[in-house]
Amino acid sequence: MGQKMLFVYNPRAGKAQIRSNLLDIIDIFTKAGYEVTAYPTQATGDAVKAVKERHSGYDIVACCGGDGTLDEVVNGMMQCEEKLPVGYIPAGSTNDFACSLKIPKNMIKAADVVVDGINYACDIGRFNQESFIYVAAFGLFTDVSYGTKQDVKNVLGHAAYLLEGVKRLPSVRAYPLKIMCNGDVIEGEFLYGMVTNSYSVGGFRGITGQDILLNDGLFEVTLIRRPPNPLELNNIILALVDKRVKSEYIHTYKTSELIVESGQPLSWALDGEFGGEHYRAVITNEQQALQIKVPREQHKE
C-alpha cells in the first residue's frame, strides 16, 4: 500500500499561484505513491488545527504557502506526540526559511523535493508555549509583515514590506528591557531584537550573522539599543545590512536560550506573524526537533 500524505495549502499566499499549480503538484505526489488528502486553509490557525486533528494515520505532512503557513504546520506538528516529516512548497512574498534550506522557489521543483528530497533534522524555536521556525522578533518594523494586507503583498511582493516599514520610521520607539543570555544580564532601552535560525530575515541575506547552522542548537541574537539621536539610526540600519559597518548600539550573541522581561506588554512577531504581547518571553532552542524535506544535491551535511 502507498503512503498517506496530508497536504495543507494557503490558496491566497503569494500571488495565489498555487491555484495554477495545484493539480500538477498533487499529480507529482500521486505519481510518487502517495495517497493525498488536500486541505485548503480558510483562516488564521487553520493549518495548526488541521495538523493536530488529522496527522494520525499519515506518513508525511506537506504544505504550500508563505512562512506563516509553514509556521502553523510546524506549530501543529510540535504539539503532536508523533513528529512526522514536513515538506514545504514556498508560495509567499519572502520565504526566508525556504531560502535557508535551498528549497526551490519554483513550485513544481519544490514539490519534487517533497517526494525525492532527504530529511533534514532542523532546530525549532520554543517561545513560551508556542513554536517558531526561524525568527522571533520585537520592536522596529516587526509588525510590517502581519500588518500588511495580503492583497498588497500579492501585488507588490517584497516591496510591500519595505514601503510599510518606511511609514513606521517617524514612530520608532524604545522598550526598557531586562535580557538574560549566556549567564549575562543586559538592561537598557532597545529599539529592536531578533532571535533567529536563518540566513535571512525579511528577504535580507547576511543580516542574521555569520557561521550559521540550522541544526547546531544555537540561535543568532541581534539586539539594538536606542541611540542618543535619530541620525544614528541610519548608521544602525546600514550596519545591519552591511557587516563592514560597525555600530556600538548593535549587540550580537549565539545562545541556546534567551529570556526577555519587560515592565509593559511587549509585542512579538513569530515567523512574520503576530505572536502576542508578553511581559516575559522564554525562548529556547529545541535542537534537531523536526525533519524537513530538503534537496539532495544541495544539502552538504
LONU-182013 format. One record per residue (C-alpha): residue number from 0; residue in three letters; x negated, y negated, z negated. Coordinates in steps of 0.5 Angstrom, whole numbers, m for minus. Layout:
REM LONU-182013
> seq | type | X | Y | Z
> NUM | ALA | X | Y | Z
...
//
This chain:
REM LONU-182013
> seq | type | X | Y | Z
> 0 | MET | 0 | 0 | 0
> 1 | GLY | m2 | m7 | 1
> 2 | GLN | m4 | m12 | m4
> 3 | LYS | 1 | m18 | m6
> 4 | MET | 0 | m25 | m6
> 5 | LEU | 3 | m31 | m9
> 6 | PHE | 3 | m37 | m4
> 7 | VAL | 4 | m44 | m7
> 8 | TYR | 4 | m50 | m3
> 9 | ASN | 6 | m57 | m3
> 10 | PRO | 10 | m59 | 3
> 11 | ARG | 8 | m66 | 2
> 12 | ALA | 1 | m66 | 1
> 13 | GLY | m4 | m70 | 5
> 14 | LYS | 0 | m72 | 12
> 15 | ALA | 5 | m66 | 11
> 16 | GLN | 0 | m62 | 16
> 17 | ILE | 2 | m55 | 12
> 18 | ARG | 8 | m55 | 16
> 19 | SER | 5 | m55 | 23
> 20 | ASN | 0 | m49 | 20
> 21 | LEU | 5 | m45 | 15
> 22 | LEU | 6 | m40 | 20
> 23 | ASP | m1 | m39 | 22
> 24 | ILE | m3 | m39 | 15
> 25 | ILE | 2 | m33 | 13
> 26 | ASP | 0 | m29 | 19
> 27 | ILE | m7 | m29 | 17
> 28 | PHE | m5 | m27 | 10
> 29 | THR | m1 | m22 | 13
> 30 | LYS | m6 | m19 | 18
> 31 | ALA | m11 | m18 | 12
> 32 | GLY | m6 | m13 | 9
> 33 | TYR | m2 | m18 | 4
> 34 | GLU | 5 | m18 | 3
> 35 | VAL | 6 | m25 | 2
> 36 | THR | 11 | m29 | m2
> 37 | ALA | 11 | m36 | m1
> 38 | TYR | 13 | m42 | m6
> 39 | PRO | 14 | m49 | m4
> 40 | THR | 14 | m54 | m10
> 41 | GLN | 19 | m59 | m11
> 42 | ALA | 17 | m63 | m16
> 43 | THR | 11 | m64 | m21
> 44 | GLY | 10 | m58 | m26
> 45 | ASP | 13 | m53 | m21
> 46 | ALA | 6 | m50 | m19
> 47 | VAL | 5 | m49 | m26
> 48 | LYS | 12 | m45 | m27
> 49 | ALA | 11 | m41 | m21
> 50 | VAL | 4 | m38 | m23
> 51 | LYS | 6 | m37 | m30
> 52 | GLU | 13 | m34 | m29
> 53 | ARG | 11 | m30 | m22
> 54 | HIS | 4 | m28 | m23
> 55 | SER | 6 | m21 | m26
> 56 | GLY | 5 | m16 | m20
> 57 | TYR | 1 | m20 | m16
> 58 | ASP | m6 | m19 | m14
> 59 | ILE | m8 | m26 | m12
> 60 | VAL | m5 | m33 | m12
> 61 | ALA | m7 | m38 | m6
> 62 | CYS | m5 | m45 | m6
> 63 | CYS | m5 | m50 | m1
> 64 | GLY | m4 | m58 | m3
> 65 | GLY | m9 | m63 | m6
> 66 | ASP | m13 | m63 | m12
> 67 | GLY | m7 | m64 | m16
> 68 | THR | m3 | m57 | m13
> 69 | LEU | m10 | m53 | m15
> 70 | ASP | m10 | m56 | m22
> 71 | GLU | m3 | m54 | m23
> 72 | VAL | m4 | m47 | m21
> 73 | VAL | m10 | m47 | m25
> 74 | ASN | m7 | m49 | m31
> 75 | GLY | m1 | m44 | m30
> 76 | MET | m7 | m38 | m29
> 77 | MET | m11 | m40 | m35
> 78 | GLN | m4 | m39 | m39
> 79 | CYS | m3 | m32 | m37
> 80 | GLU | m7 | m26 | m40
> 81 | GLU | m9 | m23 | m34
> 82 | LYS | m13 | m28 | m29
> 83 | LEU | m12 | m27 | m22
> 84 | PRO | m17 | m30 | m17
> 85 | VAL | m15 | m36 | m14
> 86 | GLY | m15 | m38 | m6
> 87 | TYR | m15 | m45 | m4
> 88 | ILE | m13 | m49 | 2
> 89 | PRO | m14 | m56 | 1
> 90 | ALA | m9 | m61 | 4
> 91 | GLY | m9 | m67 | 0
> 92 | SER | m12 | m74 | 1
> 93 | THR | m19 | m73 | m2
> 94 | ASN | m20 | m66 | m4
> 95 | ASP | m26 | m67 | m8
> 96 | PHE | m27 | m60 | m11
> 97 | ALA | m26 | m56 | m4
> 98 | CYS | m32 | m60 | m2
> 99 | SER | m36 | m58 | m8
> 100 | LEU | m34 | m51 | m6
> 101 | LYS | m36 | m52 | 1
> 102 | ILE | m29 | m49 | 3
> 103 | PRO | m27 | m52 | 10
> 104 | LYS | m22 | m58 | 11
> 105 | ASN | m19 | m54 | 17
> 106 | MET | m13 | m50 | 14
> 107 | ILE | m14 | m44 | 19
> 108 | LYS | m21 | m43 | 17
> 109 | ALA | m20 | m44 | 9
> 110 | ALA | m14 | m39 | 10
> 111 | ASP | m20 | m34 | 13
> 112 | VAL | m24 | m36 | 7
> 113 | VAL | m18 | m34 | 2
> 114 | VAL | m18 | m27 | 5
> 115 | ASP | m25 | m26 | 7
> 116 | GLY | m29 | m30 | 2
> 117 | ILE | m32 | m28 | m4
> 118 | ASN | m30 | m29 | m11
> 119 | TYR | m34 | m35 | m15
> 120 | ALA | m34 | m35 | m23
> 121 | CYS | m32 | m42 | m24
> 122 | ASP | m33 | m46 | m30
> 123 | ILE | m26 | m49 | m32
> 124 | GLY | m25 | m55 | m37
> 125 | ARG | m20 | m55 | m43
> 126 | PHE | m17 | m62 | m45
> 127 | ASN | m14 | m61 | m52
> 128 | GLN | m8 | m56 | m50
> 129 | GLU | m9 | m57 | m42
> 130 | SER | m14 | m54 | m37
> 131 | PHE | m17 | m58 | m31
> 132 | ILE | m22 | m56 | m26
> 133 | TYR | m27 | m62 | m24
> 134 | VAL | m25 | m68 | m28
> 135 | ALA | m22 | m71 | m34
> 136 | ALA | m23 | m79 | m34
> 137 | PHE | m20 | m85 | m37
> 138 | GLY | m21 | m93 | m36
> 139 | LEU | m23 | m97 | m30
> 140 | PHE | m19 | m94 | m24
> 141 | THR | m17 | m87 | m27
> 142 | ASP | m9 | m89 | m25
> 143 | VAL | m11 | m90 | m18
> 144 | SER | m9 | m83 | m16
> 145 | TYR | m3 | m82 | m19
> 146 | GLY | m1 | m89 | m19
> 147 | THR | m1 | m89 | m11
> 148 | LYS | 5 | m87 | m8
> 149 | GLN | 5 | m80 | m4
> 150 | ASP | 7 | m84 | 2
> 151 | VAL | 2 | m89 | 2
> 152 | LYS | m3 | m83 | 1
> 153 | ASN | m1 | m80 | 7
> 154 | VAL | m1 | m86 | 12
> 155 | LEU | m8 | m89 | 9
> 156 | GLY | m11 | m83 | 6
> 157 | HIS | m18 | m84 | 2
> 158 | ALA | m17 | m92 | 4
> 159 | ALA | m11 | m92 | 0
> 160 | TYR | m15 | m90 | m7
> 161 | LEU | m20 | m96 | m5
> 162 | LEU | m14 | m101 | m4
> 163 | GLU | m10 | m99 | m10
> 164 | GLY | m17 | m100 | m14
> 165 | VAL | m19 | m107 | m12
> 166 | LYS | m12 | m109 | m14
> 167 | ARG | m14 | m107 | m21
> 168 | LEU | m20 | m111 | m22
> 169 | PRO | m17 | m117 | m25
> 170 | SER | m14 | m113 | m30
> 171 | VAL | m20 | m109 | m33
> 172 | ARG | m20 | m107 | m40
> 173 | ALA | m25 | m104 | m45
> 174 | TYR | m23 | m99 | m50
> 175 | PRO | m26 | m98 | m57
> 176 | LEU | m28 | m91 | m58
> 177 | LYS | m32 | m86 | m62
> 178 | ILE | m35 | m81 | m58
> 179 | MET | m39 | m75 | m60
> 180 | CYS | m43 | m71 | m56
> 181 | ASN | m49 | m66 | m57
> 182 | GLY | m49 | m68 | m64
> 183 | ASP | m50 | m75 | m63
> 184 | VAL | m44 | m80 | m65
> 185 | ILE | m43 | m86 | m60
> 186 | GLU | m39 | m92 | m62
> 187 | GLY | m37 | m98 | m58
> 188 | GLU | m32 | m101 | m52
> 189 | PHE | m32 | m97 | m46
> 190 | LEU | m29 | m99 | m39
> 191 | TYR | m29 | m92 | m36
> 192 | GLY | m31 | m85 | m38
> 193 | MET | m31 | m78 | m34
> 194 | VAL | m33 | m71 | m36
> 195 | THR | m34 | m68 | m29
> 196 | ASN | m36 | m61 | m26
> 197 | SER | m36 | m63 | m19
> 198 | TYR | m41 | m66 | m14
> 199 | SER | m36 | m72 | m12
> 200 | VAL | m30 | m76 | m15
> 201 | GLY | m25 | m80 | m11
> 202 | GLY | m29 | m78 | m5
> 203 | PHE | m36 | m81 | m7
> 204 | ARG | m41 | m76 | m7
> 205 | GLY | m47 | m76 | m12
> 206 | ILE | m43 | m80 | m17
> 207 | THR | m43 | m75 | m22
> 208 | GLY | m50 | m74 | m23
> 209 | GLN | m56 | m69 | m20
> 210 | ASP | m58 | m62 | m21
> 211 | ILE | m50 | m60 | m22
> 212 | LEU | m48 | m53 | m22
> 213 | LEU | m41 | m51 | m22
> 214 | ASN | m42 | m45 | m27
> 215 | ASP | m47 | m47 | m32
> 216 | GLY | m42 | m48 | m38
> 217 | LEU | m44 | m55 | m38
> 218 | PHE | m40 | m62 | m36
> 219 | GLU | m44 | m68 | m33
> 220 | VAL | m41 | m74 | m37
> 221 | THR | m41 | m81 | m35
> 222 | LEU | m40 | m87 | m40
> 223 | ILE | m39 | m94 | m38
> 224 | ARG | m40 | m100 | m44
> 225 | ARG | m37 | m106 | m43
> 226 | PRO | m42 | m111 | m40
> 227 | PRO | m42 | m118 | m43
> 228 | ASN | m40 | m122 | m37
> 229 | PRO | m36 | m120 | m31
> 230 | LEU | m41 | m121 | m26
> 231 | GLU | m45 | m115 | m29
> 232 | LEU | m39 | m111 | m27
> 233 | ASN | m41 | m111 | m19
> 234 | ASN | m48 | m108 | m21
> 235 | ILE | m45 | m103 | m25
> 236 | ILE | m41 | m100 | m19
> 237 | LEU | m47 | m101 | m15
> 238 | ALA | m51 | m96 | m20
> 239 | LEU | m45 | m91 | m20
> 240 | VAL | m45 | m90 | m12
> 241 | ASP | m53 | m91 | m11
> 242 | LYS | m57 | m88 | m16
> 243 | ARG | m63 | m92 | m15
> 244 | VAL | m60 | m98 | m18
> 245 | LYS | m60 | m98 | m26
> 246 | SER | m55 | m101 | m31
> 247 | GLU | m56 | m101 | m38
> 248 | TYR | m49 | m100 | m39
> 249 | ILE | m48 | m93 | m36
> 250 | HIS | m50 | m87 | m40
> 251 | THR | m50 | m80 | m38
> 252 | TYR | m50 | m73 | m41
> 253 | LYS | m50 | m66 | m40
> 254 | THR | m46 | m62 | m45
> 255 | SER | m41 | m56 | m46
> 256 | GLU | m37 | m60 | m51
> 257 | LEU | m34 | m68 | m52
> 258 | ILE | m30 | m71 | m57
> 259 | VAL | m27 | m78 | m56
> 260 | GLU | m23 | m81 | m61
> 261 | SER | m19 | m88 | m60
> 262 | GLY | m15 | m92 | m65
> 263 | GLN | m10 | m93 | m60
> 264 | PRO | m7 | m88 | m55
> 265 | LEU | m12 | m87 | m49
> 266 | SER | m9 | m85 | m42
> 267 | TRP | m13 | m80 | m39
> 268 | ALA | m13 | m77 | m32
> 269 | LEU | m14 | m70 | m30
> 270 | ASP | m16 | m68 | m23
> 271 | GLY | m13 | m74 | m21
> 272 | GLU | m6 | m73 | m24
> 273 | PHE | m3 | m77 | m31
> 274 | GLY | m6 | m73 | m37
> 275 | GLY | m2 | m76 | m42
> 276 | GLU | m4 | m81 | m48
> 277 | HIS | m8 | m79 | m53
> 278 | TYR | m12 | m81 | m60
> 279 | ARG | m16 | m75 | m60
> 280 | ALA | m19 | m71 | m54
> 281 | VAL | m23 | m65 | m55
> 282 | ILE | m26 | m63 | m48
> 283 | THR | m29 | m56 | m48
> 284 | ASN | m33 | m52 | m42
> 285 | GLU | m30 | m45 | m41
> 286 | GLN | m36 | m42 | m37
> 287 | GLN | m34 | m38 | m31
> 288 | ALA | m27 | m37 | m33
> 289 | LEU | m24 | m36 | m27
> 290 | GLN | m25 | m33 | m20
> 291 | ILE | m24 | m38 | m14
> 292 | LYS | m25 | m36 | m7
> 293 | VAL | m31 | m39 | m3
> 294 | PRO | m34 | m38 | 4
> 295 | ARG | m39 | m32 | 4
> 296 | GLU | m44 | m35 | 9
> 297 | GLN | m45 | m42 | 5
> 298 | HIS | m45 | m39 | m2
> 299 | LYS | m52 | m38 | m4
> 300 | GLU | m52 | m36 | m11
//
